[in-house]
Amino acid sequence: MKRGIMHVFTWVMAISLMAVSCKKDDNPQNEEPTPNIVQIAQSNPDFSVLVQALTRADLSVNYADVLSGEGPFTVFAPTNAAFQELLTELNINSLNDIPAPVLEAVLTYHVVAGSIRSNALSNGQVVTTLNTATFTVNTEGGVSITDANNRVANVVQADIVASNGVIHVIDKVILPPL
């Protein structure tokens, strides 16, 4: 009888150990890696103008390469409609009509070092961008940013997580002091 109880106990313990040790693989081989900031932008048709700006040939730096790097970065990414609104305001037809140094200043004004989620932004917070100019955050009634020229851009989609940072989609191109 004791031998039968021990045999059952051994089987129960073996099955219990197997059940406990069977868990989801922490690093499954078939999972797709999280895309970086540029890959996310390239995969979203509403960022095609931003991607065009990042890869413009006459810029001193290939910003697509920079934002594909390790980071981390936070990008306040204007939509195509935001870029079109800016072109209309400036009475120009395309990004190619914007002088390269001005476009570089605008692009780097949309990028912040570090990965900053929307819940880490606070009302009145002054944020320094990659081009060393600042903008101010407003968190009352949603997140928005006010640039150096008092232009307000609303964050219309926050916290798009990339492998090298985070993207916040904005509805207006913000402008540094020029």
C-alpha positions in Angstrom: 0.0 0.0 0.0 2.8 2.4 0.9 4.5 1.6 -2.4 1.3 2.5 -4.3 0.9 5.8 -2.4 4.5 6.7 -3.1 4.1 5.8 -6.7 1.0 8.0 -7.1 2.8 10.8 -5.1 5.8 10.6 -7.4 3.6 10.8 -10.5 1.7 13.8 -9.1 5.0 15.6 -8.3 6.5 14.9 -11.7 3.4 16.2 -13.5 3.3 19.3 -11.2 7.0 20.0 -11.9 6.4 19.7 -15.6 3.4 22.0 -15.5 5.3 24.6 -13.5 8.3 24.5 -15.8 6.2 24.9 -19.0 6.0 28.6 -19.5 5.9 31.0 -22.4 9.3 31.4 -24.0 10.8 34.8 -22.9 12.5 35.2 -26.3 10.5 33.4 -28.9 12.4 33.1 -32.2 9.4 33.9 -34.4 8.4 37.3 -32.9 9.0 40.3 -35.1 11.4 42.8 -33.5 9.9 46.2 -32.6 10.6 48.6 -35.5 12.7 51.8 -34.9 11.4 55.3 -35.3 12.2 55.6 -39.0 10.7 52.2 -39.8 7.5 53.2 -38.1 7.4 56.4 -40.1 8.1 54.7 -43.3 5.3 52.2 -42.7 2.7 54.9 -42.1 1.6 56.8 -45.2 0.6 59.8 -43.1 4.3 60.4 -42.4 5.5 60.3 -46.1 6.4 64.0 -46.1 8.3 63.6 -42.8 10.3 60.7 -44.3 10.9 62.8 -47.4 12.3 65.6 -45.2 14.5 63.3 -43.2 16.1 61.9 -46.3 16.5 65.0 -48.3 19.8 64.7 -50.1 21.1 68.3 -49.5 21.0 68.1 -45.7 24.3 68.0 -43.8 23.2 64.9 -42.0 21.0 62.0 -43.0 18.4 62.3 -40.3 16.8 59.0 -41.2 20.1 57.3 -40.3 20.3 59.3 -37.0 16.7 58.3 -36.0 17.4 54.7 -37.0 20.2 54.6 -34.5 20.3 53.5 -30.9 18.8 56.6 -29.4 16.6 56.8 -27.4 14.7 59.6 -29.0 11.3 61.2 -28.7 10.0 62.5 -32.0 7.0 64.9 -32.2 6.0 63.8 -35.7 3.9 66.1 -37.9 1.4 64.5 -40.2 1.4 65.1 -44.0 -1.6 67.5 -43.4 0.6 69.5 -40.9 3.4 69.8 -43.5 0.9 70.9 -46.1 -0.5 73.5 -43.8 3.0 74.9 -43.2 3.7 75.0 -47.0 0.5 76.9 -47.5 1.3 79.3 -44.7 4.8 79.9 -46.2 3.3 80.2 -49.7 5.7 77.6 -51.1 5.0 74.4 -53.1 7.3 71.8 -51.6 9.8 71.0 -49.0 12.5 71.4 -51.7 11.7 75.2 -51.6 12.8 75.3 -47.9 16.5 76.1 -47.6 18.4 73.1 -46.2 19.6 74.8 -43.0 16.1 76.0 -42.2 14.7 72.5 -42.8 17.4 71.0 -40.6 16.5 73.4 -37.8 12.8 72.5 -38.1 13.5 68.7 -38.1 15.8 68.8 -35.1 13.3 71.0 -33.3 10.9 68.0 -33.4 13.3 65.6 -31.7 14.2 65.3 -28.0 17.0 63.1 -26.6 15.6 60.3 -24.4 12.3 58.4 -24.6 9.6 60.5 -23.0 6.1 59.0 -22.7 3.1 61.3 -22.6 2.5 60.5 -18.9 5.9 61.9 -18.1 5.1 65.3 -19.7 3.8 67.9 -17.3 1.9 71.2 -17.7 4.3 74.1 -18.2 7.3 71.8 -18.7 10.0 73.3 -20.9 11.5 70.7 -23.2 14.9 71.2 -24.9 15.2 69.7 -28.4 18.1 68.4 -30.3 18.8 71.8 -31.9 18.9 73.3 -28.3 15.8 75.4 -28.7 12.9 74.8 -26.4 9.1 74.4 -26.5 6.6 74.3 -23.7 4.2 71.5 -22.9 0.5 72.0 -22.0 -1.4 69.0 -20.5 -4.7 70.6 -19.8 -7.4 68.9 -21.9 -4.9 66.7 -23.7 -1.2 67.2 -24.6 -0.1 70.1 -26.8 3.1 71.9 -27.3 3.8 75.6 -27.9 6.8 76.5 -29.9 9.1 79.5 -29.8 6.7 81.4 -32.1 3.6 80.6 -30.0 2.3 78.1 -32.5 0.4 75.3 -30.8 0.5 71.7 -32.0 -1.8 69.1 -30.5 -0.6 65.6 -29.8 -3.2 63.6 -31.7 -1.7 60.2 -31.0 0.7 59.6 -28.2 3.2 56.9 -27.2 3.9 55.0 -30.4 6.7 52.8 -29.0 9.7 52.2 -31.2 12.8 50.1 -30.5 14.8 53.3 -30.1 12.3 55.7 -28.5 8.8 57.0 -28.8 6.7 58.9 -31.4 4.0 61.5 -30.6 1.9 62.4 -33.6 1.2 66.2 -33.9 -1.2 68.2 -36.0 1.1 71.1 -36.8 4.7 71.7 -37.7 6.4 73.5 -34.8 9.0 76.1 -35.7 12.2 77.0 -33.8 13.3 80.6 -33.4 14.7 81.3 -36.9 
